[in-house]
Amino acid sequence: MGEIEAVNPFLQAMHQEGIYFSQRFIDAVLKHVGELVISE
């Protein structure tokens, strides 16, 4: 749950800039962030 909370402000900022990503991209980002969190 923590990784989604960490990425959310980043995604919201991009949406405000008019940048939209597919669900596949978002899933890949969450997976990557999750791996970073797990590896610490």
DSSP file (Angstrom, degrees, kcal/mol; ACC not computed):
  #  RESIDUE AA STRUCTURE BP1 BP2  ACC     N-H-->O    O-->H-N    N-H-->O    O-->H-N    TCO  KAPPA ALPHA  PHI   PSI    X-CA   Y-CA   Z-CA
    1    1 A M     >        0   0    0      0, 0.0     4,-1.7     0, 0.0     3,-0.3   0.000 360.0 360.0 360.0 -35.6    0.0    0.0    0.0
    2    2 A G  H  >  +     0   0    0      1,-0.2     4,-1.9     2,-0.2     5,-0.1   0.862 360.0  56.1 -60.9 -38.1    2.9    2.4    0.8
    3    3 A E  H  > S+     0   0    0      1,-0.2     4,-1.9     2,-0.2    -1,-0.2   0.875 105.8  50.9 -65.9 -35.5    4.3    2.3   -2.7
    4    4 A I  H  > S+     0   0    0     -3,-0.3     4,-2.4     1,-0.2    -1,-0.2   0.912 109.8  50.3 -66.9 -40.9    1.0    3.5   -4.2
    5    5 A E  H  < S+     0   0    0     -4,-1.7    -1,-0.2     1,-0.2    -2,-0.2   0.853 110.7  50.6 -63.6 -34.0    0.8    6.3   -1.7
    6    6 A A  H  < S+     0   0    0     -4,-1.9     4,-0.4     1,-0.2    -1,-0.2   0.861 115.9  40.0 -71.6 -36.1    4.4    7.3   -2.7
    7    7 A V  H  X S+     0   0    0     -4,-1.9     4,-2.4     1,-0.2     3,-0.5   0.783  97.3  79.4 -84.8 -28.8    3.7    7.3   -6.4
    8    8 A N  H  X S+     0   0    0     -4,-2.4     4,-2.9     1,-0.2     5,-0.2   0.877  91.6  48.5 -51.5 -50.0    0.2    8.9   -6.3
    9    9 A P  H  > S+     0   0    0      0, 0.0     4,-2.2     0, 0.0    -1,-0.2   0.885 112.3  51.9 -59.4 -36.2    1.4   12.6   -5.9
   10   10 A F  H  > S+     0   0    0     -3,-0.5     4,-1.8    -4,-0.4    -2,-0.2   0.927 112.1  44.3 -63.6 -47.1    3.8   12.0   -8.8
   11   11 A L  H  X S+     0   0    0     -4,-2.4     4,-2.3     1,-0.2    -1,-0.2   0.903 112.7  52.1 -65.5 -41.0    1.0   10.7  -11.0
   12   12 A Q  H  X S+     0   0    0     -4,-2.9     4,-2.1    -5,-0.2    -2,-0.2   0.893 107.9  52.0 -63.2 -39.5   -1.4   13.5   -9.9
   13   13 A A  H  X S+     0   0    0     -4,-2.2     4,-1.2    -5,-0.2    -1,-0.2   0.904 110.1  49.0 -62.9 -40.9    1.2   16.1  -10.8
   14   14 A M  H  <>S+     0   0    0     -4,-1.8     5,-3.0     1,-0.2     4,-0.3   0.887 108.4  53.5 -66.8 -38.6    1.7   14.6  -14.2
   15   15 A H  H ><5S+     0   0    0     -4,-2.3     3,-1.5     1,-0.2    -1,-0.2   0.902 105.4  54.0 -61.7 -39.9   -2.1   14.6  -14.8
   16   16 A Q  H 3<5S+     0   0    0     -4,-2.1    -1,-0.2     1,-0.3    -2,-0.2   0.827 106.5  52.5 -63.2 -30.8   -2.2   18.3  -13.9
   17   17 A E  T 3<5S-     0   0    0     -4,-1.2    -1,-0.3    -3,-0.2    -2,-0.2   0.467 124.1-107.3 -82.3  -2.1    0.5   18.8  -16.6
   18   18 A G  T < 5S+     0   0    0     -3,-1.5     2,-0.6     1,-0.3    -3,-0.2   0.691  75.4 138.4  84.4  19.2   -1.8   16.9  -19.1
   19   19 A I      < -     0   0    0     -5,-3.0     2,-0.4    -6,-0.1    -1,-0.3  -0.876  29.0-176.5-101.1 122.6    0.4   13.8  -19.1
   20   20 A Y        -     0   0    0     -2,-0.6     2,-0.3    -3,-0.1    -9,-0.0  -0.937   6.3-162.9-122.2 142.9   -1.6   10.6  -19.1
   21   21 A F        -     0   0    0     -2,-0.4     2,-0.0   -10,-0.1    -2,-0.0  -0.891  23.6-108.2-123.4 153.2   -0.3    7.1  -18.9
   22   22 A S     >  -     0   0    0     -2,-0.3     4,-2.2     1,-0.1     3,-0.2  -0.313  33.3-110.1 -71.9 160.4   -1.8    3.7  -19.7
   23   23 A Q  H  > S+     0   0    0      1,-0.2     4,-2.9     2,-0.2     5,-0.2   0.848 119.5  59.7 -59.1 -34.0   -2.6    1.3  -16.9
   24   24 A R  H  > S+     0   0    0      2,-0.2     4,-2.1     1,-0.2    -1,-0.2   0.911 105.9  46.6 -62.5 -41.8    0.2   -0.9  -18.1
   25   25 A F  H  > S+     0   0    0     -3,-0.2     4,-2.4     2,-0.2    -2,-0.2   0.926 112.7  49.4 -65.0 -44.3    2.7    1.9  -17.6
   26   26 A I  H  X S+     0   0    0     -4,-2.2     4,-2.7     1,-0.2    -2,-0.2   0.916 110.2  50.8 -61.7 -43.5    1.3    2.6  -14.1
   27   27 A D  H  X S+     0   0    0     -4,-2.9     4,-2.4     1,-0.2    -1,-0.2   0.902 110.0  50.5 -60.1 -41.0    1.5   -1.1  -13.2
   28   28 A A  H  X S+     0   0    0     -4,-2.1     4,-2.5     2,-0.2    -1,-0.2   0.899 110.8  48.8 -65.2 -40.5    5.1   -1.2  -14.3
   29   29 A V  H  X S+     0   0    0     -4,-2.4     4,-2.9     2,-0.2     5,-0.2   0.936 112.1  48.2 -63.8 -46.0    6.0    1.9  -12.2
   30   30 A L  H  X S+     0   0    0     -4,-2.7     4,-2.6     1,-0.2    -2,-0.2   0.896 111.9  49.7 -62.3 -39.9    4.3    0.4   -9.2
   31   31 A K  H  X S+     0   0    0     -4,-2.4     4,-2.1    -5,-0.2    -1,-0.2   0.925 112.5  47.7 -63.5 -44.4    6.1   -2.9   -9.7
   32   32 A H  H  X S+     0   0    0     -4,-2.5     4,-1.9     2,-0.2    -2,-0.2   0.928 114.0  46.0 -62.7 -46.4    9.4   -1.1  -10.0
   33   33 A V  H  X S+     0   0    0     -4,-2.9     4,-2.4     1,-0.2    -1,-0.2   0.900 110.7  54.2 -63.8 -40.5    8.8    1.0   -6.9
   34   34 A G  H  X S+     0   0    0     -4,-2.6     4,-2.4    -5,-0.2    -1,-0.2   0.887 107.4  50.2 -60.6 -39.6    7.7   -2.1   -5.0
   35   35 A E  H  X S+     0   0    0     -4,-2.1     4,-2.2     2,-0.2    -1,-0.2   0.877 109.6  51.1 -66.8 -37.2   10.9   -3.8   -5.9
   36   36 A L  H  X S+     0   0    0     -4,-1.9     4,-0.8     2,-0.2    -2,-0.2   0.917 111.6  47.3 -64.3 -42.4   12.9   -0.8   -4.7
   37   37 A V  H >< S+     0   0    0     -4,-2.4     3,-0.7     1,-0.2    -2,-0.2   0.913 113.4  48.0 -64.9 -42.9   11.0   -0.8   -1.4
   38   38 A I  H 3< S+     0   0    0     -4,-2.4    -1,-0.2     1,-0.2    -2,-0.2   0.869 108.2  55.0 -65.8 -37.0   11.5   -4.6   -0.9
   39   39 A S  H 3<        0   0    0     -4,-2.2    -1,-0.2     1,-0.3    -2,-0.2   0.644 360.0 360.0 -75.3 -14.0   15.2   -4.4   -1.7
   40   40 A E    <<        0   0    0     -4,-0.8    -1,-0.3    -3,-0.7    -2,-0.1   0.505 360.0 360.0 -72.8 360.0   15.9   -1.8    1.0
